[in-house]
Amino acid sequence: MSGSKTNGENDDCVRGASRGQMRGTNWYKPVNLVVFAFAILLGYQNCSGPAFVGLSESNGTLGGDDLHVSYAQSSYTFLHSADFATDVPAAVLAASPEVSASGPFSWSIEPELPTGLSISSTTGVISGRAGFNFAKRTFTVTARSQGDGKVGTYEIDLTVGPKYRATSYSSREGAMSCAVVEPNRTVRCSGNFFFSLYPVPPARSFETVEIEGSAGAVKVSNAQYYGCAVMTDRKVKCWGSNNLGQLGSDQPALSLAALEVPGLTDVKDVVTGSYAACALKNDGTVWCWGDNSLGLVGVGTEARNYSSPQQVLGIADATQISLGAYHACAVLSSGEVVCWGDNGSGQLGHDLEPVSRSPVYVQGISGAVEVTTSSGTSFTCVRLDSGKVSCWGDNRYGQLGDGTTVNSPSPVEVLVLAGVRQISAGVYNSCARNALGKVFCWGAAGFAVGFGSTPVEIPVQDEIEFVQATNYGFMTVKDGSVNLYYGIKGELYGVWDF
């Protein structure tokens, strides 16, 4: 449902539409038309926003052989996060239809409305909160007179999209989520843990706040209480809690604005762990800072923490990096993988020592193209150039995907999967996306309840472009829209206001 204003249409927006179809990215000034209320209960306040509800006919009436229904207003525009029970003015919901047949009426809609929305069978009012973003869908509303049996139908096109288009996404631990959003490439973040740092936190955990000083971000990563971003000048900025130097400096202890990490340039990627961060430079070197109690900075020392970036020992040709809660891994240009940090569950790919303060090679891995490390329990997964996936480390919830719950300090192949294009390790689970945009998950979706020790396909709403495992499920991205799925069945839980 893309488009733009045609010549001669009024520039006023939000209040309605000059044509019944409303097939553009802007809303226009209403004229003397009355339209069917369902078609306009969900949409966008942002005039340039990408999503709205539009009518599929131009006469604005419910039509059938005998029954015609109209409503007083031409449009009601709300963000996808609007709760109809509390956010929509009562006067709007109480609008009475003008009908050309005797009532009462029974109302229905096909196909079934998306998760979170429902239609009243007696009033025809749509209520609830849209549970996710989705592309254009056509619905047919039917009104039937219980008095004389007359029937009218009407088709509506419904689209729910994000307030902002996201280009980079992060939800490493489920308690904080961030995204780089257009048009200024600023970072917006959300989550109860992160909001607890604010003197007056936002009212809703799914609301997002813009990070001051973050304009021009390219890629974002976050933990529970802080985040970092690569900027267009290839430097790094961080914000949030700084109790262990994870912002890349020793002052201040807390910053809600993005601060540049001193001395760090030519950065390709940045990743965050619970209390440490690492950056991959374009020359293939890796630099880390923050908590070093378990060797996560990778410099071979037992220093408690480092508040400035330190070069990780022995890595000169890394192509990709991942940072878990207390261990890190890097893919080398040779297709090999090295890891360092905590090894209490064999997450470094061996069982020789409980901690490694400098990188060690993972035995039995070749052809690696992507590595992901758990942000909670201690395990690691790697995607190979064959499209297969192997994992190692903690397996108490089946997060290694080999059909068992037995820990393994050496890589085991994940069952079922083939043609994988992207992987993500969460706190207790792992997820993968294949070439068809399908999502497979394994492990736990919140403590002991989970998907199982073998990957299962999760029925998501669209062919997705990106998946990230979270604390209680996973996050998907499609066309810049971010959706959160929850629980063992991958049930839609909500959307972040990105």
C-alpha angles and dihedrals in degrees: 000000000000126000144109141243116292124225115286097020118129119258094221110112145185095037101078146298135287090214128041094232097059091191098164141080093257132065116225139206114287124246129199096296131118120214141191109274099221091063092063107036095100129042145094136310090196106088092208094042119127100233138058144134114267135187120243094210131047103220095073096222137111105247135199138132093287111357129078126174129185137177131215100242129057098215146003114198124200138157119256089256095059114125107215092206094061110011103048115080111254091230090061094050091046094056110131119224121236107229137189095211138053119272170241097099135204118216133203139165133208133237100028114270117256120269113294098025129090138172123227111241090211104039105023091231117146113220142171134059121293106249097206146001118265141172124254116308130177120227130187116216118201126198118191125189110229089199103057102001096244114158134205130182134195134186121220132184113221126193128170118189141161125286087231131024109243122213101177127029140191134177102154101161105017092241095083131027130185137183139183106234137193147276098033097019091241122161120246122189137191141181141102095255093052093042089055087073091064122090088224109021122205115270096240127049091218094056115101132219126208114242109233113239094018100112112129097035119158104183133010135201130176145179126198100291107016143030142196135204138196109233130213090258088057093247124121131241126191136188141181130047117009102181093131101028095267091143089065097252137066095241141093109026090215133017125178088187123073112260125196116247104236119241098008115123141154091034121175100182141359128204132186134214128187094286106354137060135204133199129204113213125209090249090064097254122129125220125191138183141175128047113027100168090117097031096265094144087063100219098121097248135114095226111142096233145338121224094194131052116278125193112247111237121255100005117117105142109040117154099184137008138196130192123203130187094287108353137056137203137191134199112225127212088253091064091251125126129225126190138186141179129048116017102175093130100029093265091144090063099257141062099221099107137006094233133026115194093191132039121285127188120254106233120229097024123118132150093034116167102167135021128192128189128204117256091207123013114038113262140113134210131193132198115219130210087249090067091250126123130220128189138186141182130043113024104167091124097036093260092145089066096220096122094259139085094222119121115242126196089193127060119275124190117251109237126239098010123121135155092026116176102179139013137193133188117210131184098287103356146046132220136193136194120211131206091273093056093253121145126225124184137183137178125040128337094204120350114315098351112084156136094277137251093290124061116262126194113247117212102233124181099249142008095280130215100206137019130191125184113229138187096279104017133323145295125231133196128205124169091343093308116126120209129181121216123197139198138002095311095047091245116185108256106174149295133262115235093245 
